[in-house]
Amino acid sequence: MTVNELCTRFPEISLELCDEPTLVEFATTFGDLLAVAQKPSNCSTGHDPANHFYLKLVGPITYFSYGLATRERVVEDIQQLLDAYAIDPEGFVASLLPEGTANAEVRGPGCS
């Protein structure tokens, strides 16, 4: 996945970050996971793998857009994800999915 594809797929990622070299590496490294990542519903009570990929890979990047983190902090967080993956790719991917991950997203009562 290219950084342009990442920023298009997830418009909640600030455009100010889309020229960041670390985000370019992130998009390339995690492209397969990001291609299936999906933001969970607001009323989700159980997350599937796609939701966990979103929450753990994309979620922290959106903190900058919401003013909850500085650009520098988000870039550091992205680099930490890349470093952890480089040490043990299989272990890193496994760590994204907690035990008991639902096969499909579970939504609460009254949620469509």
trRosetta pair geometry for C-beta under 8 A, 3 or more apart (Angstrom, degrees):
i j d omega theta_ij theta_ji phi_ij phi_ji
1 5 4.8 -126 -166 85 85 129
1 6 5.6 99 141 -58 120 87
1 9 7.8 -42 -158 0 134 144
1 27 4.9 -111 101 177 92 87
1 28 7.0 -151 63 -88 61 31
1 30 7.6 -41 41 90 122 59
1 31 3.2 172 7 -131 88 96
1 32 7.9 -158 -17 -36 104 33
1 34 5.4 -92 28 76 164 125
1 35 6.1 -168 -64 -61 126 91
2 5 4.6 100 53 5 77 100
2 6 7.0 -135 98 -5 44 86
2 24 8.0 -20 -167 -142 61 76
2 27 6.0 21 155 135 17 139
2 28 7.6 24 -106 -73 38 76
3 6 5.3 -49 -147 35 37 117
3 7 6.2 31 156 -14 68 106
3 18 5.8 138 152 -163 110 73
3 23 5.5 87 -129 121 119 95
3 24 4.6 -57 -47 -101 132 63
3 26 8.0 77 -100 62 91 85
3 27 4.5 -168 -81 3 56 156
4 7 6.0 -57 -143 41 29 105
4 8 6.2 28 156 -17 64 110
4 18 7.2 71 -93 -171 50 120
5 8 5.7 -59 -145 40 29 110
5 9 6.0 29 157 -20 66 110
5 27 7.0 134 62 -169 90 128
5 31 8.0 46 84 -134 133 101
6 9 5.9 -57 -143 38 25 108
6 10 6.3 -26 171 30 63 104
6 13 6.8 -5 137 35 92 164
6 18 7.9 174 81 -123 98 88
6 23 7.2 -162 90 168 150 99
6 26 7.6 86 -124 100 169 96
6 27 4.2 -111 -32 -110 140 116
6 34 6.1 -23 -113 163 94 153
7 10 6.8 -72 -129 64 24 73
7 11 7.3 63 168 -103 60 44
7 13 5.3 -112 -118 82 69 121
7 15 6.7 88 -169 -107 134 61
7 17 7.8 176 -98 81 114 86
7 18 4.4 13 -75 -105 155 122
8 11 7.1 3 -155 -70 27 79
9 34 7.1 115 86 156 152 101
9 35 8.0 -104 -123 -113 165 44
10 13 4.9 65 106 -11 103 106
10 34 7.9 -86 -20 -166 127 106
10 37 7.9 -13 -67 97 126 123
10 39 7.9 130 -124 -46 96 112
10 58 5.3 -139 -130 -148 162 134
10 61 7.9 73 119 83 143 129
10 62 7.7 -106 162 -71 118 107
12 39 7.8 86 8 -79 146 145
12 58 7.7 81 74 161 112 113
12 62 4.7 0 137 -119 110 121
12 65 5.8 -174 173 63 66 167
13 17 6.0 -96 171 64 93 126
13 18 7.0 108 123 -68 111 87
13 23 7.9 134 180 -149 136 138
13 58 7.1 -93 -62 -157 108 92
13 61 5.4 -5 -116 128 99 121
13 62 6.3 -87 -84 -84 53 70
13 65 6.7 -147 -142 -45 18 131
14 17 4.9 91 74 0 89 100
14 18 7.7 -140 106 -22 54 83
14 62 7.9 138 -21 -132 80 46
14 64 5.2 -90 6 106 136 108
14 65 4.3 -174 -54 -83 92 83
15 18 5.3 -35 -155 4 49 123
16 19 7.9 -65 -180 27 33 95
16 64 7.4 -127 72 142 115 129
16 71 6.8 -90 126 -99 119 124
17 20 4.9 -35 -168 -1 63 128
17 23 5.4 116 155 -54 94 155
17 61 6.8 170 126 -172 168 103
17 64 6.2 110 -52 77 129 154
17 71 6.9 -172 -88 -135 88 93
17 74 6.7 -66 -107 112 137 140
17 75 7.9 -167 -136 -71 102 84
18 23 6.6 -108 -122 104 29 150
20 23 4.2 78 75 5 101 108
20 24 7.1 -165 95 -12 53 81
20 71 7.8 -168 -85 -173 136 105
20 75 6.1 -136 -167 -102 141 108
20 78 7.8 104 122 50 136 163
21 24 5.3 -48 -151 29 39 118
21 25 6.6 37 153 -15 67 101
22 25 5.8 -52 -152 37 35 110
22 26 6.3 43 146 -24 65 106
22 75 5.1 112 46 -154 152 87
22 78 4.9 116 141 100 117 129
22 79 5.6 -60 -144 -65 134 85
22 82 7.3 -130 -163 -11 88 147
23 26 5.1 -48 -144 35 37 120
23 27 6.3 41 155 -22 66 100
23 61 7.5 98 -114 -135 109 133
23 75 7.8 -78 -40 -111 86 78
23 78 6.3 -59 -81 -153 62 165
24 27 6.0 -52 -151 32 28 110
24 28 6.6 23 152 -13 61 108
25 28 5.8 -59 -149 40 32 110
25 29 5.9 28 157 -18 69 113
25 82 6.1 30 122 -114 119 148
26 29 5.9 -59 -140 40 25 108
26 30 6.0 -19 176 21 64 113
26 78 5.1 -64 -70 -167 140 113
26 81 7.0 53 -123 84 105 124
26 82 6.3 -99 -88 -65 73 110
27 30 7.0 -74 -129 56 17 81
27 31 6.1 51 163 -78 58 85
27 34 6.9 -61 -136 33 60 166
28 31 6.1 -19 -150 -34 21 114
29 82 6.0 126 29 -121 171 89
29 85 6.2 111 165 103 131 156
30 33 4.8 -55 -174 49 86 111
30 34 5.2 89 122 -27 93 104
30 57 5.8 179 166 -147 157 142
30 81 7.7 -16 -49 142 141 125
30 85 7.5 -120 -70 -89 94 163
31 34 5.7 -60 -136 42 27 109
31 35 6.2 37 161 -32 64 103
32 35 5.8 -48 -151 22 28 117
32 36 7.5 3 157 1 57 103
33 36 6.6 -73 -162 44 34 94
33 37 6.2 51 144 -48 70 102
33 53 4.8 -161 173 -146 97 129
33 57 6.3 135 118 -36 123 164
33 93 7.1 -154 -79 -124 133 99
33 96 7.5 37 -152 86 143 176
34 37 5.1 -36 -139 8 39 124
34 53 7.1 -161 -85 156 36 119
34 57 6.4 -125 -84 122 84 146
34 58 7.1 115 -126 -60 92 106
36 49 7.4 5 124 111 127 103
36 50 5.1 -109 147 -107 85 95
36 53 6.4 69 87 47 86 161
37 50 5.7 155 -134 -167 24 69
37 53 3.9 -123 -97 108 90 109
37 54 4.1 137 179 -68 99 72
37 57 6.2 -102 -98 60 151 123
37 58 5.8 137 148 -15 149 126
38 48 8.0 12 55 69 118 106
38 50 4.0 25 19 145 102 120
38 51 6.0 -44 77 -72 82 56
38 53 7.8 61 16 62 55 102
38 54 5.6 -95 69 -39 24 137
38 105 7.8 -95 96 -46 125 137
39 51 7.5 45 179 -126 14 70
39 54 5.1 -163 -81 177 45 155
39 58 7.5 -86 -77 89 85 140
40 44 4.0 -67 171 6 115 162
40 47 5.5 -66 -86 -109 141 98
40 51 4.1 51 -68 -138 103 119
40 54 6.9 179 -19 71 73 135
40 55 7.0 4 -4 -55 115 110
40 105 6.1 172 -131 -133 87 129
41 44 4.5 131 59 -48 81 91
41 105 6.6 119 7 156 103 140
41 107 5.5 0 67 -106 150 109
41 111 6.3 113 140 174 143 133
42 111 8.0 -163 74 -131 74 125
43 107 5.5 56 100 -162 95 87
43 108 4.5 -106 167 37 99 106
43 110 7.6 -104 -173 83 161 78
43 111 3.7 -161 90 -95 142 140
44 47 6.2 64 151 -78 134 72
44 51 6.7 172 180 -131 164 153
44 105 5.5 -62 -129 -172 116 107
44 106 6.7 100 -163 73 71 54
44 107 5.7 -56 -101 -100 51 62
44 108 7.3 175 -132 -15 3 85
44 111 7.8 -165 -63 148 39 166
45 106 5.0 -66 70 108 84 102
45 107 6.7 105 10 -157 87 14
45 108 4.7 107 -37 -67 117 83
46 102 4.1 85 147 -36 116 145
46 105 6.7 160 89 -161 71 41
46 106 3.2 36 41 32 110 120
47 51 3.6 -130 -158 94 98 136
47 52 5.4 121 132 -52 126 77
47 55 6.9 -25 -148 -10 160 140
47 101 6.8 -55 94 -144 78 81
47 102 6.3 149 76 31 27 105
47 105 6.3 -7 -130 -116 39 78
47 106 7.9 -77 -35 28 25 81
48 51 5.3 101 50 8 61 103
48 52 7.4 -123 104 -3 33 91
48 101 6.7 88 -147 167 33 94
48 102 5.1 -74 -80 88 66 87
48 103 6.3 -5 -123 133 105 19
48 104 5.2 -14 -76 -137 136 17
48 105 4.8 -83 -4 -53 105 62
49 52 5.6 -58 -147 38 35 110
49 53 6.3 38 156 -22 69 103
49 96 7.9 69 -153 115 78 106
49 97 5.7 -19 -113 -102 86 120
49 101 6.0 68 -68 156 67 142
50 53 5.8 -51 -149 33 31 113
50 54 6.6 32 152 -18 62 105
50 105 7.6 -65 62 -48 104 107
51 54 5.7 -56 -154 36 33 112
51 55 6.1 28 154 -17 68 109
51 105 5.7 112 -41 -95 134 106
52 55 5.7 -54 -139 40 33 109
52 56 5.9 9 169 -1 68 115
52 96 5.4 128 138 155 111 84
52 97 5.5 117 97 -99 162 60
52 98 7.1 -165 -119 8 140 81
52 101 6.3 -50 -28 -126 145 127
53 56 6.6 -69 -138 48 21 95
53 57 5.5 -13 176 13 63 123
53 58 7.7 51 131 -2 67 98
53 96 6.1 45 -91 163 59 139
54 57 6.8 -71 -123 52 15 87
54 58 4.9 -37 -156 39 60 120
54 59 6.4 87 141 -41 65 90
55 58 7.6 -4 -43 54 11 80
55 59 4.6 19 -157 -29 40 142
56 59 6.6 21 -44 29 14 116
56 60 7.6 8 -170 -11 32 106
56 96 5.0 -166 68 -137 154 89
57 60 7.8 -94 170 28 13 96
57 61 7.8 -4 145 -8 52 114
57 81 6.9 115 -122 -157 71 154
57 96 7.4 2 -39 -127 98 133
58 61 5.7 -68 -162 36 44 113
58 62 6.5 41 150 -26 76 105
59 62 6.0 -62 -157 27 32 111
59 63 7.8 50 149 -38 62 87
60 63 5.8 -24 -167 -8 46 116
60 69 7.8 14 -176 10 74 162
60 74 6.9 162 143 -133 84 78
60 77 4.9 -130 150 149 136 148
60 78 7.8 -176 102 -64 116 64
61 64 6.9 -41 175 17 49 107
61 74 5.8 90 -131 -166 51 116
61 77 7.6 -160 -74 91 58 122
61 78 6.7 57 -90 -75 99 106
62 65 5.1 -47 -163 32 62 118
62 66 6.3 47 145 -11 81 106
63 66 6.0 -68 -151 46 33 103
63 68 4.1 -91 -165 77 86 107
63 69 3.9 45 122 10 120 116
63 73 7.7 -69 99 102 131 116
63 74 6.2 -175 65 -88 100 106
64 67 7.7 40 -178 -71 31 23
64 68 7.5 -90 -60 53 21 68
64 69 5.4 -63 -71 76 62 88
64 70 7.1 7 -114 146 91 13
64 71 5.8 72 -133 -89 134 54
64 73 7.8 170 -78 68 93 91
64 74 4.5 -45 -45 -36 120 153
69 73 4.3 -120 -177 86 104 130
69 74 5.2 123 112 -54 126 88
69 77 7.7 -1 170 -10 160 138
70 73 4.6 99 54 4 79 101
70 74 7.1 -147 93 -3 43 85
71 74 5.9 -60 -151 38 31 109
71 75 6.2 30 154 -18 67 108
72 75 5.8 -56 -147 37 29 111
72 76 6.4 33 152 -20 64 105
73 76 5.6 -53 -151 35 32 114
73 77 6.4 33 150 -20 65 104
74 77 5.5 -51 -149 35 34 114
74 78 6.4 37 151 -20 65 102
75 78 5.6 -49 -148 34 33 113
75 79 6.4 35 152 -19 64 105
76 79 5.7 -56 -149 37 31 112
76 80 6.4 35 151 -23 65 103
77 80 5.6 -50 -150 31 32 114
77 81 6.8 35 151 -18 63 101
78 81 5.8 -54 -157 33 34 112
78 82 6.5 32 148 -16 66 106
79 82 5.5 -54 -148 38 36 113
79 83 6.1 37 153 -21 68 106
80 83 5.6 -52 -143 37 31 112
80 84 6.3 32 157 -19 64 105
81 84 5.9 -55 -147 36 29 110
81 85 6.4 28 154 -18 63 108
81 92 8.0 110 -169 -166 66 129
82 85 5.8 -58 -149 38 30 112
82 86 6.3 33 153 -24 65 107
83 86 5.7 -53 -147 32 31 113
83 87 6.7 33 155 -22 63 103
84 87 6.0 -54 -155 29 32 112
84 88 7.5 -45 171 46 62 81
84 92 5.2 132 130 -110 93 118
84 95 7.9 -76 157 55 131 150
85 88 7.7 -109 -155 68 24 45
85 89 5.6 40 -176 -107 74 64
85 92 4.4 -146 -101 93 59 174
85 93 7.9 66 -124 -46 92 73
86 89 7.6 23 -102 -62 16 81
87 91 7.9 -55 102 62 88 123
87 92 7.5 119 61 -52 82 114
88 91 3.6 -1 133 37 125 121
88 92 5.7 148 90 -27 74 84
89 92 5.7 -57 -146 33 26 113
89 93 6.5 21 161 -15 63 105
90 93 6.0 -56 -150 37 31 107
90 94 6.3 30 153 -17 65 109
91 94 5.6 -56 -146 39 32 113
91 95 6.3 37 153 -27 65 105
92 95 5.6 -55 -152 30 30 114
92 96 7.2 38 150 -28 60 97
93 96 5.8 -46 -164 16 38 116
93 97 7.7 11 151 0 63 102
94 97 6.5 -74 -163 43 39 96
97 101 4.7 -52 -169 -34 93 155
98 101 5.9 133 65 -59 62 90
102 105 6.6 116 92 -100 133 21
102 106 5.3 -139 -123 -19 168 104
107 111 4.0 -130 165 91 115 129
107 112 7.8 172 132 -50 157 4
108 111 5.0 84 62 -9 69 127
